[in-house]
Amino acid sequence: MSFESLREEVSEWLATCETCDGSSFVMSRHATEPTLMTLSFAILVLELFDLLPDARSNDWIRRLRIAQDPDTGLFIDPRLKAADLKASGRSLDYVIHQTTYFAAAALDALHKKPRHRLGFALKLAREADVADWLEALDWSEPWVASNWVMFIATALFAEWQWYGEQAAADAIHSVLDWLDERQNPETGFWGVTSETPLSHAMAATYHFLPYYFCLGRELGYVAEMIDSTLALQQEDGLFHPDGGGDTCLDVDAVDILVKCSLLTDHRADEVRIALDRAYSGLLANQAEDGGFCGARNRPLPPKTWKRRVAETLHLDRLLGRPYAPPKTVWHYSGWQAMPFDVRQADLWSTWFRPFGLALISARYPDQYPWANRWRFRRLPALGWHDTPPASKQAARERSWNRRIP
């Protein structure tokens, strides 16, 4: 398949998610209402494939900017209500900060800034103790805690780059100083405990690496990080422990291997083979309609012995309890407005899985002809990639040489 063919297939699938008036997008074929996040995801898909249109972008910019609260700088989706978040999902505050993260990224992709300053991040940088804020996070769930760090750190990074806010830059360094003291020397990951799956600590670690690269910070335990990530790879080349992959875990692992392999030759041949296998696994999650799936080939768990006996004796029919396959429709961050079936294409996977392809292509341009066709994010962390800068000054000057209106 050529890059042009892939881009065309993704573009045609994306059109099926567009709302009737063309002002936004829905998450998947199971969704009926758009959100600020689904609009942001669509914009980020278009940016990655270098397909952003000029004609409709002004409507998208207005839709994003009008949702920003002038006092806090947070982007608040008018559709979002606490009652719409499932009990297993995230808090209202978490989803608001998540929405803000993606809305700011989408505006940046459109070469625009938010209407108002990101006051919630400025308040932390100017008035609060960053270490106290980090300590207050629930690190028993490192994946979630690291997302909070990512939401805030990227807002701080934007304030520094967009407005020259030095307090924001200093706060990011304070975050990384705190992390330096808590990296696990055996795994190279953050958030490692006896109760935490190693894959969750890996996901947390991915959220931190772009800031080390952006700021030219030294990264510790790189070889250990490679060892730990390679150990998580499954036979299908992806990284979900049950097989079949997972949109987040797969790209988290790919990014760690790509970035760490730029810093060391440790197990270089094995890393290259692992990333080649991951590349095939990522492509295997493209649906026939052109979009990408969360876990198209996730194996179903075996039936219990009780279920097998019941079916043999026809007790399931007698009792009126037919076999129900495991649930495959989930909701992004537990928000009922953003349903998706992991075996079918959704907006999030259609951005993030091709980003994994882009990372591997960029790492081995001699092997992958698409290496220079992708457009990476300018703001860390999700969607961002670059080789490590030689210095902090180089990091500041490398890609921020144009003014954003």
N, C-alpha and C positions, 0 to 999 in steps of 0.2 A: 504494500500500500504506500502511496506517495503522501507527502505532507498535505498537498493540495486536496487529495481525496478525503483524508481524515478531516481536514478543516471544513470541507463542503458538507460531509456527513453530520458533523457536530452542528454546523450552522443550520442545516435543515431540521435537525431535531430540536434545536433551541427555538425555532419558529413555532413549533407545536406547543411550547410552554408560554407563548406570548399571549397576553390578555387581548380581548377583542379590540380595545381602543389603542393598543400598542404602547401603553404607558408603563407596563410592568410585565412581570413573569410569575408563573406559579412554580412550585417546587417540582412537581411531577404530574403524571397523568392521574394520580389519586387526589390531587389538590384542586381546589376551586377558587381560592382567594390568594392574591399576591401579598407579599410583605416587603418591608424595606430590605430584609436580608435576601429574599429571592431576587429582587431587582439587583442588589449588589452582586450576588453570585453570577447572574447573567452578564453583567458588565465585566466581571473579572474573567469569565470564559472568553468573552469577545476580546479583551485585552491580551490574554495569553496567546490567542490565535491571530493577533494583529488584525482584528475585524471590526474595531469600534467605528460605528457610523457617525458622521457629523450631523446628519439630518435630524435624528431623534434625540441626540444627547442633551440638548437644552431642556427638553421635557423631563428627562431623567434627573438632571442636575437640580431643577426646581423641586422635583418630588423629594429628593434627598434633603436638600437644604431646608425646606420648609418644616421638616420634622425635627429640627434641632432646637433644643431648649436653650434660650439665650443665657440663662443664669448658670446652668451647670455645664453646658456644651454637649450634653448627652443627646443622642438621637433616639427619640421615643416613637415607636410605631403606634399610631392611633388604634390599630386593631388589637394590640397586645393587652391582655387582661390576665391577672393572676389566676383567675378561674380557668383559663385556657391552657395552663401548664399542668401537665399530668403530675401525679404524686411522685412518680419516678424521675421526673424531669428536674430542671434547674429552677432557681428562684427568679422572681420577677427582676430583681436588681441584676442578676447575672445575665439574663437575656437582653436587658437594656444595654448593658456594657458590651455584650457580644454584637448587638445590632449596631452600636456606635463604632466598634472596630471595623466592621465590614462596610458601613456607610462611608466612613472616612477613606477607606481603601478604594472604594468605588469612585468617589469624587477625585481622588488622586489619579486614578486611572484615566479619568476624563480631563485631567490637567486643571483641576479646580480644587480650591480649599473650602472647608466648611464656612458657613456664614459667620459663625461666632468662634471665639477661642475655646479650646478644650479645657474649661475651667475646672472640671473634676480632677484632671491630671495636674494642672497648675497648682491647685490647692495642696496636693500631696507634695509637690516639689518644693513649694515655698514655705509651707506651714507645718507639715507633719514629719515625723521621724520615719523614714522609709523602712528601717529595720523593724520597728514596731508593727508597721502595716504588714510586712512579710510574715512576721511571727504570728500574727493574728489569723492568717489563712489556715484552712484545714488541710494540713499536709498528709493526713491519712488517705486522702484522695489526690495524689500528686498530679494526676492528669487534669483535674478540675482546677487545683491551685495554680498550676502552671499557666492555664488559660487566663486566669485573673492577672497574673504577672504579664502575660503577653498583651492583654487589653490595655493595661496601664503603661507598660514600657513603650508600646508603639505610639500611644498618644503623646508620651513625653518626647519620643524621637521626632514626631511630627512638629511639636511645639518648638523644638530646638532647630529643626531644619527650615520650617516655614517662617518662624519669627525671630530666630536667633536667641531663644530663651535659654541662657546658660544654666539657670537653676534646673531646667529639665534635663539637660545633658548630665549635670552632676548627679541628679537623682538616678538616672540609668546606671551610672557607674557605681552608685551606692547599692543598687539592686545586684549588680554583678559581683561586687565585693562580698555581699552577703552570700550569694550562691557559691563563690569560690571556697568558702569555709565549710560548705555542706555537701560538696560533691563526693559521691561514694568512690573510694579509691579502688575497690575490687571490681565494680561494674562500670565505673565512669559515669553512671547515671545519677540523677537526683530523685529523691523521694523513695528510696529503696528501704523497705521494711519487710519483716517476715510475713506480714499480712497482705502486702501489695504485690500483685502480679508483676513480674519483670517487664512485661509488655506495657503496662501502665506507666512505669518509671521511664521506659524508653520514650513513650509519647510525651511525657513531661519534659524530658531532656531536649527533644526536638524543638520545643517552643522557645528554648533559651539560646540555642546556637547562633541564630542570625545576629543577635545583638553582639556577641563576641566577635563575629566577623565584621559587622558594620563598624565597630569601634576599634578594631585592631587589637582586641584583648587576647592575651595568651589563654589558651584552652588546655586544661589539665586532663590527664588520664585518657588521652586520645586512643591509644592502643587498646585499653580496656573497653572503651566505648565500642570500638569495632568488634572486639571479641564478643561482647554481650549481644550486639545487634545481629551478628552472623548466627549466633546460637538460636535466635528466635525465628529464623527463616524456615518455612515449611516446604514440603515436597513440591507444592505448586508454585514455588518461587515467591510467595507472599508471606505475610507475617501474622495472620490471625491464628491463635493456637488451635482452633477447631478446623482450620483449613478454609479455603474459599476466599480468604482475604477480608480486608476491612479498609474502607476508603482512607480513614485517618491513619491507622497503624501502618499500612503499607507505605504511604508516602513519608510518614515520620521516619521509618527505618531507612528508606531510600535516601532521604536528605542527610541523615546522620552518616551513612556510609559514604555518600558523595563528598560531604564537607570534610569529614575526618580524613578521608583518603587524600585530600589535597594537602594535608599537614604532615603525613607520614607515609612511608612505603610498607608499613606493617601489614602483612598478609595481602599484599597488593593484588596478586593473581587471584586469590580467593574472593576478594572484594569485587573484582571485575566480573568474575563468573557469577557471583551472587546478584550483581546488578543486572547482568544480562538475563538471568532467570526472572528477576523481578520485572524487567521490561516486558517479557512475554506474558507474565502473569497480569500485569496492568492492562495490556492490550486485550487479554482474554475476557476482561470485564466490560468490553464495549458491547452494547446491546445491538440487535439487528436493526433497530431504528436509528442508530447513529450516536445516541447518548451513551454515557457510562454508568455502570451499576455499582452499588455498594458492595455486593458479594454475589455475583451472578451464579457462581458455582459452589456456594456454601453447601456442604453435605448436610443432609437431614440426619438428626441423631437417630440411632437405632431404636426400634420399639422395645419397650420393657418386656420382660418375660410374662408378666401378668397380661399385658395387652396381647401378646402372641397366643397365649393359652385361651384367652377369651375369644379371640377371632377363630381359633381352631374349633372351639365348642359352640361357636355362634352365639356366645353370651352377649357380645356387643350389640347384636340385633335384638335379642330378647330384652335387654335392658334399655334399649334405645340410646346407646352411647357409642356412636360410630367414631372411628379414629379421626382426630383433628390434627392435621400437621402443624408443626410449630409456627408461630407467628412470624411473618416476614415483612409486615408493614410496620414501620416505626415512625416516630415524629422527631424532627430535628430539635434538639434541646428540650424535648418533651412538649413542644408547642403544637397544638392540634391543627393549626393553620398550615403546618409544613410536613405533611405525611409523605412517605416514600416507601416503596417496596424494594428491599435490598437486591432483589433479583431483576429489577427493572431500572431503567435510566432515571436519574434525578439530577437536579442542577448542581448540587454540592459535588457529587462524584464526577460530573462532567467538567468541572473546573479542576478538581484536585487530582484526579487520576492522570489526566494529560500533563499536569504540572510535574508529576513523577516521571513521565516520559521525557519531559523537557530537561529535568535535572540530569537524568542518565545520559541523554544526548549531549548536553553541555560538558559533562565529565569526560566523555570519550568521543570527541568529534570525528576522530579517524574511523570510528566504527559506525556511527549513526549519521546519515546524511541530513537529518533534520536539525542538526545542532544549532544552527544560526537562525532558525526560522521562528523561534519562540520569543515572546516578549515577557520578561520577568517583572515582578512587582518592584516598585521603588521603595516602598515602605516595608520594613520587616513586620511580621515574621512570615506568615503564610504567603506562599507565592514568590518569595524573595530568594534570589541567589546571586552570588558573585564569588570570584576567587578572593582569598584573604588579602586585605590591603597591607601594604608594607608598614604603615604607621597610622596613628589616629588622624593625623592631618590629611593623609591620603584618603582615609575613609570619609572625611568631611567633604573633600573636594572631588572625589571620584565621579559621582553621578548627580550631584546636586548643584549643577552649574546653570540651571535655568530657573527663572522666577515663576512661581505658580500664582495665577491671578485669584 
